[in-house]
Amino acid sequence: MNYLLAKKKIEEFLLEDLSFGDASEFFFESEKVSGSLIAKKSGIVCGQSIPHIICDILRGMEYQDIIPEGQKVKAGTVIGRINGAAKNVLASERVILNLMQRMSGIATAANTAVQRLGDSAISITDTRKTAPGLRYFDKYAVKIGGGQNHRFDLCAGLMLKDNHLAAKGGIKKALSLVAKNIGPMTKVEVEIETKEQLAVAVKSTVDAIMFDNQEPKVIKEWMQEVPAHITTEASGGINLENIARYKGCGVDFISLGCLTNEVKPLDISFVLDGVIKS
């Protein structure tokens, strides 16, 4: 994890909760506490750097990893231990849990996608459908779960989607404008929905072609028209429930928006030593 980038973001998240202090701070004075982070569901652990960074920011706290980043755990597993000043431990609890639950949920979904696809020739990637402010954490979690990252921002390659093509009057006109305005190091990907668009894209100087909202059998057929030097992507309408159908379809990668825009957080709790659960 990029420490400096993550730390800057986490400072913002803590400020959101603590900008005017903690109304319960007087309750703890100089007391010390210890507690455990416990996975309440099975899944992939992600975000073990988060408590460490928060300990650096707030001081007076220490975090011990029990489970390595990226490891699958069963419900009831202690994944880490926190000890230190009660006021800081409890003030930071929610930020730690919010991030780690979300990241672990994303990592678990990415791992599920890889396993259900069952095709080592096809990579699973994310998209830019991430929560504002959380893109770095979301995409990091996808990698921990066994996926790869697509574009981090609009500068990381040019993707000509349906709206771009409609605005410029088609693939040929759009690519003509692209050739005049981008440098040789910028990769260009074109989204296609018809075989006619595919033919135009193949004859043009594109680096990648996205098959948008196409059935696996159609993708297999169209792949026969694509030369080996063009990278291929399948996207649109693909999720954890139907991804197994795309095994063997021939593309280089499948991008899944559901990994980061339909997040089901992994249930993780923080329990202080001495707390009795009924």
GIWONOR-V852391 format. One record per residue. N is the residue number from 1. RES is the residue in one letter. SS is DSSP state (alpha for helix, beta for strand, coil for the rest). OMEGA is omega in degrees with one decimal (none if undefined). BURIAL is + if it has 24 or more other C-alpha atoms within 12 Angstrom, else -. Layout:
[[N,RES,SS,OMEGA,BURIAL] [N,RES,SS,OMEGA,BURIAL]]
This chain:
[[1,M,coil,176.9,-] [2,N,coil,-172.0,-] [3,Y,alpha,-174.4,-] [4,L,alpha,179.1,-] [5,L,alpha,-179.7,-] [6,A,alpha,-178.4,+] [7,K,alpha,179.6,+] [8,K,alpha,179.3,-] [9,K,alpha,-176.8,+] [10,I,alpha,175.3,+] [11,E,alpha,177.2,+] [12,E,alpha,-179.3,-] [13,F,alpha,177.7,+] [14,L,alpha,179.7,+] [15,L,alpha,178.3,-] [16,E,alpha,-178.6,-] [17,D,alpha,-169.8,-] [18,L,alpha,-175.2,+] [19,S,coil,178.4,-] [20,F,coil,179.1,-] [21,G,coil,-178.7,-] [22,D,coil,-176.3,-] [23,A,coil,-178.8,-] [24,S,coil,-173.7,-] [25,E,alpha,-178.1,-] [26,F,alpha,-174.0,-] [27,F,alpha,-171.7,-] [28,F,coil,-177.5,-] [29,E,coil,-176.5,-] [30,S,coil,-176.7,-] [31,E,coil,175.7,-] [32,K,beta,178.4,-] [33,V,beta,173.4,+] [34,S,beta,179.5,+] [35,G,beta,-175.5,+] [36,S,beta,167.6,+] [37,L,beta,-173.2,+] [38,I,beta,175.0,+] [39,A,beta,-179.7,+] [40,K,coil,174.8,+] [41,K,coil,175.5,+] [42,S,coil,-179.7,+] [43,G,beta,-179.6,+] [44,I,beta,179.2,+] [45,V,coil,178.3,+] [46,C,coil,177.8,+] [47,G,coil,-178.8,+] [48,Q,alpha,176.7,+] [49,S,alpha,-174.3,+] [50,I,alpha,179.2,+] [51,P,alpha,178.7,+] [52,H,alpha,-179.4,+] [53,I,alpha,178.7,+] [54,I,alpha,175.8,+] [55,C,alpha,177.3,+] [56,D,alpha,-177.0,-] [57,I,alpha,-173.7,+] [58,L,alpha,-179.3,+] [59,R,coil,176.7,-] [60,G,coil,-179.1,-] [61,M,beta,173.5,+] [62,E,beta,178.1,+] [63,Y,beta,177.6,+] [64,Q,beta,173.7,+] [65,D,beta,172.2,+] [66,I,coil,-179.2,-] [67,I,coil,178.9,+] [68,P,coil,175.4,-] [69,E,coil,175.8,+] [70,G,coil,-178.7,+] [71,Q,coil,176.7,+] [72,K,beta,-178.9,+] [73,V,beta,174.8,+] [74,K,coil,175.9,-] [75,A,coil,179.6,-] [76,G,coil,-178.9,-] [77,T,coil,172.9,+] [78,V,beta,-177.0,+] [79,I,beta,178.4,+] [80,G,beta,-179.7,+] [81,R,beta,177.5,+] [82,I,beta,171.7,+] [83,N,beta,179.8,+] [84,G,beta,-177.6,+] [85,A,beta,-175.8,+] [86,A,alpha,-176.0,+] [87,K,alpha,-179.9,+] [88,N,alpha,179.1,+] [89,V,alpha,-176.2,+] [90,L,alpha,178.1,+] [91,A,alpha,-177.3,+] [92,S,alpha,-175.5,+] [93,E,alpha,-174.1,+] [94,R,alpha,178.6,+] [95,V,alpha,178.0,+] [96,I,alpha,-177.0,+] [97,L,alpha,-178.7,+] [98,N,alpha,-178.1,+] [99,L,alpha,-176.3,+] [100,M,alpha,177.9,+] [101,Q,alpha,179.8,+] [102,R,alpha,-177.6,+] [103,M,alpha,179.0,+] [104,S,alpha,176.5,+] [105,G,alpha,178.8,+] [106,I,alpha,178.8,+] [107,A,alpha,178.9,+] [108,T,alpha,179.0,+] [109,A,alpha,179.1,+] [110,A,alpha,178.6,+] [111,N,alpha,177.8,+] [112,T,alpha,179.3,+] [113,A,alpha,179.5,+] [114,V,alpha,-177.4,+] [115,Q,alpha,-177.9,-] [116,R,alpha,176.8,-] [117,L,alpha,176.4,+] [118,G,coil,-178.5,-] [119,D,coil,-176.1,-] [120,S,coil,179.2,-] [121,A,coil,-179.0,-] [122,I,coil,177.7,+] [123,S,beta,173.3,+] [124,I,beta,178.0,+] [125,T,beta,175.4,+] [126,D,coil,176.1,+] [127,T,coil,174.7,+] [128,R,coil,177.8,+] [129,K,coil,-178.4,+] [130,T,coil,177.8,+] [131,A,coil,178.7,-] [132,P,coil,-180.0,-] [133,G,coil,-175.6,-] [134,L,coil,-173.6,+] [135,R,alpha,-178.0,+] [136,Y,alpha,-178.5,+] [137,F,alpha,179.9,+] [138,D,alpha,-177.2,+] [139,K,alpha,174.8,+] [140,Y,alpha,-178.3,+] [141,A,alpha,177.5,+] [142,V,alpha,179.6,+] [143,K,alpha,179.0,+] [144,I,alpha,179.9,+] [145,G,coil,177.5,+] [146,G,coil,177.1,+] [147,G,coil,176.3,+] [148,Q,beta,-179.7,+] [149,N,coil,170.9,+] [150,H,coil,-178.1,+] [151,R,coil,173.9,+] [152,F,coil,-179.8,-] [153,D,coil,-175.3,-] [154,L,coil,179.4,-] [155,C,coil,-176.4,-] [156,A,coil,-177.9,-] [157,G,coil,-179.6,-] [158,L,beta,176.7,+] [159,M,beta,179.1,+] [160,L,beta,-178.5,+] [161,K,coil,-174.4,+] [162,D,alpha,-179.5,+] [163,N,alpha,176.0,-] [164,H,alpha,-176.4,-] [165,L,alpha,178.8,+] [166,A,alpha,-177.9,-] [167,A,alpha,-177.4,-] [168,K,alpha,175.5,-] [169,G,coil,174.3,-] [170,G,coil,-175.0,+] [171,I,alpha,-176.1,+] [172,K,alpha,-178.9,+] [173,K,alpha,-180.0,-] [174,A,alpha,-178.9,+] [175,L,alpha,176.7,+] [176,S,alpha,178.0,-] [177,L,alpha,179.1,-] [178,V,alpha,-176.9,+] [179,A,alpha,-178.1,-] [180,K,alpha,-168.3,-] [181,N,alpha,178.8,-] [182,I,coil,-178.8,-] [183,G,coil,-176.3,-] [184,P,coil,-178.9,-] [185,M,coil,-178.7,-] [186,T,coil,178.9,-] [187,K,coil,-179.1,+] [188,V,beta,176.8,+] [189,E,beta,179.5,+] [190,V,beta,175.6,+] [191,E,beta,179.8,+] [192,I,beta,-179.5,+] [193,E,coil,179.8,+] [194,T,coil,179.1,-] [195,K,alpha,177.4,-] [196,E,alpha,177.0,-] [197,Q,alpha,178.6,+] [198,L,alpha,-178.6,+] [199,A,alpha,179.1,+] [200,V,alpha,-178.2,+] [201,A,alpha,-179.2,+] [202,V,alpha,-179.4,+] [203,K,alpha,-178.1,-] [204,S,coil,-178.3,+] [205,T,coil,177.4,+] [206,V,coil,179.7,+] [207,D,coil,-176.8,+] [208,A,beta,177.3,+] [209,I,beta,175.8,+] [210,M,beta,172.7,+] [211,F,beta,-173.8,+] [212,D,beta,176.1,+] [213,N,coil,179.6,+] [214,Q,coil,176.6,+] [215,E,coil,-179.7,-] [216,P,alpha,-178.4,+] [217,K,alpha,177.1,-] [218,V,alpha,179.0,-] [219,I,alpha,178.7,+] [220,K,alpha,-179.8,-] [221,E,alpha,-177.3,-] [222,W,alpha,-179.6,+] [223,M,alpha,179.3,+] [224,Q,coil,-178.8,-] [225,E,coil,-173.7,+] [226,V,coil,177.4,+] [227,P,coil,-172.3,-] [228,A,coil,-175.9,-] [229,H,coil,179.0,-] [230,I,coil,177.1,+] [231,T,beta,-177.6,+] [232,T,beta,-177.6,+] [233,E,beta,171.2,+] [234,A,beta,-178.8,+] [235,S,beta,176.4,+] [236,G,coil,177.0,+] [237,G,coil,-179.7,-] [238,I,coil,-177.8,+] [239,N,coil,-177.4,+] [240,L,coil,-178.3,+] [241,E,coil,-174.8,-] [242,N,coil,-173.2,-] [243,I,alpha,-179.4,+] [244,A,alpha,-179.9,-] [245,R,alpha,-175.1,+] [246,Y,alpha,176.0,+] [247,K,coil,177.9,+] [248,G,coil,-178.1,+] [249,C,coil,171.0,+] [250,G,coil,-179.3,+] [251,V,coil,178.4,+] [252,D,coil,177.8,+] [253,F,beta,176.8,+] [254,I,beta,178.9,+] [255,S,beta,-175.9,+] [256,L,coil,175.9,+] [257,G,coil,-176.2,+] [258,C,alpha,-178.8,+] [259,L,alpha,-174.8,+] [260,T,alpha,177.6,+] [261,N,alpha,172.1,+] [262,E,coil,-171.5,-] [263,V,coil,171.0,+] [264,K,coil,-176.2,-] [265,P,coil,173.3,+] [266,L,coil,-176.1,+] [267,D,coil,177.6,+] [268,I,beta,178.9,+] [269,S,beta,173.2,+] [270,F,beta,-175.5,+] [271,V,beta,176.8,+] [272,L,beta,174.5,-] [273,D,coil,178.7,-] [274,G,coil,177.2,-] [275,V,coil,179.3,-] [276,I,coil,178.5,-] [277,K,coil,179.4,-] [278,S,coil,none,-]]
